[in-house]
């Protein structure tokens, strides 16, 4: 007998969620240089990312395709794009990097989004809580 003894068969429901895995992840990061001094330009910033990958993951890590989509030298903030399978490698390499040109430094990962969660990269480009009004 079915539910409550009424002779009805219980309906079987199966929920299937098909979701295509994101091909890329976007990271909004900030480089912190507590002692001031010269700030890296865009090319130096990209080289610093590659250096971080090489130091932690060797030449295979350095070959990971990472794109610097935007970089603002004034704030040392950037938006990086990495293939999803390399997200953990990139994040760990950035987190563990401690020096830039023999000066202490630290990368802060401010935000991470998989490709496809928002149709606009603008969602990563800023945080209204960090706005400076003149």
N, C-alpha and C positions, 0 to 999 in steps of 0.2 A: 504494500500500500504506500501511497505517496505521503506528502506532508499532511499533518494533522489527521491522518487516517481517512482521508476523503477519496482515496483511490486515484488521486492525480499524481502523475509522475513529476518529479522535481526537474525543472528546466536546468540544463547544464549550460553555463555561459563560460566562454573562454575569451579572455582579453588578450589581444596581440597588439603590440606596439612595434611598428617597424620604423626604424629611424636610421637614416643614413649617417654614418660616422662623419664627423667634420674632417675635412682634409687639412685644414690649417687652424692654428690658434693664434690669437693676437694678444700681445702682452704690452701693457703700458708700464714703463719702467722709469725710474729716476736714479741717476748716478749721484751719490753724495760724496763730496770732497770736503771734509770738515776743516782742512787747513787752508782753504782758499787756493790761490795760485792759478796757473794757466788752466783753462778749460779745454777739453778736447773738441776739435772740430768734428764734422760728420764722418770724415774718413777715419780719424783717430778713434772715434766712438765705435765704429764698425769693427776696427782692428782690435779694440779692447774686448768686444764680444767674442770674436774669434779666438783671441788669446785665452779668455776664460774657458771656452770649450776645449781648447787644446790642453790646457793645464790639468783639467779634471778628466777628460775623456780621450786624450791623445789625438793622433792625426785623424782618426775616424770621427771623433767629436768635432774637430775643426772643419771637417768636410760637410757638416750638417747644414742644409740650406736654411739660412736665416736672413731675412730682409729687414733692413731698417727703413720703414715706410716714412716716418717723420722723425726729425730730431731738432730740438730747440736748444741751441748752445747756451742761451741765457739761463734757462731753468734746468738744463741737463736732463730733460725728459724726452723720451722716445717711444714710438710705437713699433714693436717688432712683430714680424710674422714668421712662424715656424711651422713645419709640417707637424701634424698632430703626434706622430710617433716620436718626435724629437722634443716634445714639450718638457718632459721631466729632465732630460739631459740639459737643455738650455737653462731651465729654472735653477737646477742645482748648481750649474757652473756659474751663473750670475751670483747666486747667493753666497758661494764660497770664495769668490774673488775678493781679495783684500787690499790690493795695491795697484795704483796707476802711476807710472813714472816714479817709482820709489816713494810714493806718498800713499798714506792710508786712504782707502775708498770703500764704498759699499754700494751695491745695487739694491734698490728697493723695488719689488714687484708690486705695483699699485693696483693693477686690474688685469684679469685674464678673461678672454671670451673666445669660445669656439666659433669658427666660421659658420655663419648661418643663424646664429642666435639673434642677430640684429642686422638688418640690411644696410646699416650705416656705420661706417668706421667712426663717424662723429661721436658715437656713443662712448668711444674710448678716448676721444681727444681731450676731454676736460672734465672737471668736476666743479660744479657750481659752488661748492664749499671752499674752493681754492681761488675763486675769482678775486682779483685785486682791482678795485674801482679807483680811478684817478679823480 
